[in-house]
Amino acid sequence: RFSPLDPATSMGMLGMSMMHAPPLPDTDRAYRPRNPYATHASFPTQPLAAAETAALYEKLPMDTLLYIFYFQQGTQSQYFAARQLKRLSWRFHKKYSTWFQRHEEPKITTEEYEEGTYLYFDYSAEWCQCIKSDFIFQYSY
């Protein structure tokens, strides 16, 4: 049976829960300049409107999409780049923070993982595509 708490206890519990609330959703995406220094008046102060549309990202080469994904973190551009990479059959592996693509059909496929040969993008050392044989791609990541 539920017994009501006194108002002070309720407010204390509410305050504690608010300290652990998740951040605001990504819908609040006001432009914040990356370089807040004064520039010449002829220099643009807002990003190009074309850069804010998904259509542009469909035309970009893969290297550019990967650059945007890794170096424009937390922006709408990163979202559009990731969306286009997924359309190109790349999958992001959260454990390795790396994009993978099937090189051939997997040898083993289960509900938890698939095993096979994959292309992956090495962004930290070589900035190139590499082949990984007998890799287990776990879906949970």
C-alpha positions in Angstrom: 0.0 0.0 0.0 1.2 3.5 -0.9 1.6 6.1 1.8 2.1 9.7 0.7 5.4 11.4 1.6 5.7 14.8 3.2 6.3 17.7 0.8 9.9 18.3 2.0 10.9 14.7 1.3 9.1 14.7 -2.1 10.9 17.9 -3.1 14.3 16.5 -2.0 13.7 13.3 -4.0 12.6 15.4 -7.1 15.8 17.5 -6.8 18.0 14.4 -6.6 16.3 12.9 -9.7 16.7 16.1 -11.7 20.5 15.9 -11.0 20.6 12.7 -13.0 18.2 13.7 -15.8 19.4 13.0 -19.3 20.5 16.0 -21.4 18.1 18.0 -23.5 17.1 16.3 -26.8 19.0 17.1 -30.0 16.1 19.2 -31.3 17.6 22.4 -29.8 20.3 22.9 -32.5 20.9 26.6 -32.6 24.0 27.6 -34.5 27.0 28.2 -32.3 30.1 29.5 -34.1 33.2 27.3 -33.8 35.4 30.3 -34.0 33.9 33.1 -31.9 36.5 35.7 -32.9 35.7 38.9 -34.8 36.3 38.5 -38.5 36.2 40.8 -41.5 32.6 42.0 -42.5 32.8 40.1 -45.8 33.3 36.8 -44.1 30.2 34.7 -43.6 28.7 34.6 -40.1 26.2 31.8 -40.7 26.8 28.4 -42.4 25.6 28.0 -46.0 22.0 27.0 -46.1 22.9 24.2 -48.6 25.1 22.6 -46.0 22.1 22.1 -43.8 20.3 19.8 -46.3 20.6 16.1 -46.7 20.8 16.4 -50.5 24.3 17.8 -50.4 25.6 14.8 -48.4 24.4 12.4 -51.1 26.9 13.9 -53.5 29.9 13.9 -51.2 32.7 11.3 -51.5 33.1 8.8 -48.8 36.3 10.4 -47.4 34.5 13.6 -46.9 31.6 11.9 -45.2 34.0 10.2 -42.8 35.9 13.4 -42.1 32.7 15.2 -41.3 31.6 12.3 -39.1 34.8 12.2 -37.0 35.7 15.9 -36.9 32.3 17.7 -36.8 31.0 15.8 -33.8 27.7 16.9 -32.3 26.5 18.8 -35.3 23.8 18.3 -37.8 26.5 17.7 -40.4 27.7 14.7 -38.5 24.1 13.4 -38.5 23.7 13.8 -42.3 27.1 12.2 -42.9 26.3 9.2 -40.7 22.9 8.8 -42.5 24.6 8.8 -45.9 27.3 6.3 -44.8 24.5 4.0 -43.6 22.8 4.4 -47.0 26.1 3.3 -48.6 25.9 0.0 -46.5 28.4 1.1 -43.8 27.7 0.2 -40.2 29.1 2.0 -37.1 30.5 -0.2 -34.4 30.2 1.6 -31.0 32.8 -0.6 -29.2 35.5 0.3 -31.8 34.2 3.7 -32.8 34.7 2.6 -36.4 32.7 2.2 -39.6 32.5 -1.3 -41.1 31.2 -2.6 -44.4 30.7 -6.2 -45.5 33.4 -7.3 -47.9 31.6 -10.5 -48.7 28.6 -12.3 -47.3 29.1 -13.4 -43.7 30.2 -17.0 -43.0 28.1 -17.2 -39.9 25.0 -15.2 -39.1 23.1 -15.4 -35.8 20.7 -13.1 -34.0 23.6 -11.7 -31.8 26.4 -11.4 -34.4 27.8 -12.2 -37.8 31.2 -13.3 -38.7 33.1 -12.7 -41.9 35.4 -10.4 -43.8 34.8 -6.7 -43.5 36.2 -3.5 -44.8 36.8 -1.0 -42.0 37.9 2.6 -42.0 41.0 3.2 -40.0 40.6 6.9 -39.0 43.2 7.1 -36.2 46.4 5.8 -37.9 46.2 5.5 -41.6 43.0 7.2 -42.7 42.2 4.4 -45.2 40.1 1.4 -45.7 41.5 -1.9 -44.4 40.3 -5.5 -44.6 39.6 -7.5 -41.5 39.1 -11.3 -41.9 37.2 -13.5 -39.5 35.8 -10.5 -37.7 32.8 -10.9 -35.4 30.4 -8.0 -35.7 28.2 -8.1 -32.7 24.9 -6.4 -33.2 24.7 -5.2 -29.6 27.3 -2.6 -30.3 
